[in-house]
Each structure stands twice: as structure tokens, then as C-alpha cells.
């Protein structure tokens, strides 16, 4: 069996690369939320409004809840809830 088949160095290298990529992506997203939080919040509200229009208001409560949860999740990336209103 090869080292890769046994979960050896090749697997560890790929996992480390993935973790590094995700850490970098989280840092960039956190920076974007910190600097553009209000615009991101507005965009989430507009997306919920558009979906509401397309569904005739049938799912308004769920759309509003989803938008609020998305805002809360993004806002808490830096451990503080201060960027998205």
C-alpha cells in the first residue's frame, strides 16, 4: 500500500492545504464584514425581499429569519456583533 492510500503524508498535505485555504477565506470574509457590514446587511435584506416578491410573500417569515441568521453568523465571525445592523 502507498503512503497516500494509508492516509500518510500526501493526505496530510492536502488536509493542511485545505485548512490553510479555509483560514485565509475566513480572514478575508471577516475583513469584508468589518469594512462593509452595512452594505452586506442591506444586500441580504434585498435578497430576502426579492425572494419574497418571487414567492408572493408565501415564505416571508422564513426569509426574514434566514436573512437575520445569515447576518448574525457573518457579524459574529470576529467575536463581536457590531458590524451588521
Order of alpha helices (4+ residues) and beta strands (2+ residues): alpha-alpha
